[in-house]
């Protein structure tokens, strides 16, 4: 399967189900546009409340945690639970 965000999500689901997976990608990175250009998949306006899988929620939370730990954010930005790098107040 390809190494875009959908392929990575499918590979993780199969691994969690005890299957073996070969993940291939023609480029030097995984995650497709999300990781190469910081372009998230299409999202609805209520994405912070419902309509995403637990895996995607964990990904979003992990990205936020990374920025909170590694970037100099204002206290307000650090406390904003649904912040994204592009929308920090």
C-alpha positions in Angstrom: 0.0 0.0 0.0 1.1 3.6 -0.6 2.7 5.7 2.1 0.1 8.6 2.0 -2.0 9.3 5.1 -4.6 6.8 4.1 -2.0 4.1 3.4 -0.3 4.7 6.8 -3.7 4.6 8.5 -4.6 1.3 6.8 -1.2 -0.2 7.6 -1.6 0.7 11.3 -5.1 -0.8 11.4 -3.8 -4.1 9.9 -0.9 -4.2 12.3 -3.2 -3.7 15.2 -5.2 -6.6 13.9 -2.1 -8.8 14.0 -1.4 -8.8 10.3 1.9 -8.3 8.5 2.2 -5.2 6.3 4.6 -3.9 3.7 4.3 -0.1 3.4 5.9 1.3 0.2 6.2 4.9 -0.9 7.9 6.4 -4.0 9.0 9.5 -2.1 11.4 9.9 0.8 8.7 10.5 3.4 5.4 9.0 4.7 2.1 10.8 5.2 1.6 12.4 1.8 0.7 16.0 1.7 0.0 16.1 5.5 3.7 15.6 6.3 5.4 17.0 3.2 3.4 20.3 2.9 1.4 20.4 6.2 -1.9 20.1 4.2 -4.5 18.2 6.3 -7.1 16.0 4.7 -10.5 17.6 4.1 -12.1 18.3 7.4 -15.5 19.4 8.4 -16.0 22.3 10.7 -16.9 20.1 13.7 -13.7 17.9 13.5 -12.8 18.8 17.1 -16.1 17.4 18.4 -17.0 14.3 16.3 -16.6 12.6 13.0 -13.0 11.3 13.1 -11.5 7.9 14.0 -9.7 7.4 17.3 -6.5 7.0 15.2 -6.9 10.3 13.5 -7.8 12.0 16.8 -4.6 10.5 18.3 -2.6 11.9 15.3 -4.0 15.4 15.8 -3.4 15.3 19.5 0.2 14.0 19.0 1.0 16.8 16.5 -0.3 19.4 19.0 1.7 17.9 21.8 4.8 18.0 19.6 4.4 21.7 19.0 3.7 22.4 22.7 6.9 20.6 23.7 9.2 21.9 20.9 8.1 25.4 20.0 8.0 28.7 21.9 4.3 29.2 22.3 2.6 31.9 24.3 0.8 30.6 27.5 -2.6 31.3 25.7 -1.6 29.2 22.7 -0.1 26.5 24.8 -3.4 26.2 26.8 -5.6 26.1 23.7 -6.6 22.4 23.4 -7.8 22.5 19.8 -5.0 24.6 18.5 -3.2 23.9 15.2 0.0 25.4 14.1 -1.8 27.5 11.5 -4.5 28.7 13.9 -2.7 29.5 17.1 -4.2 32.7 18.7 
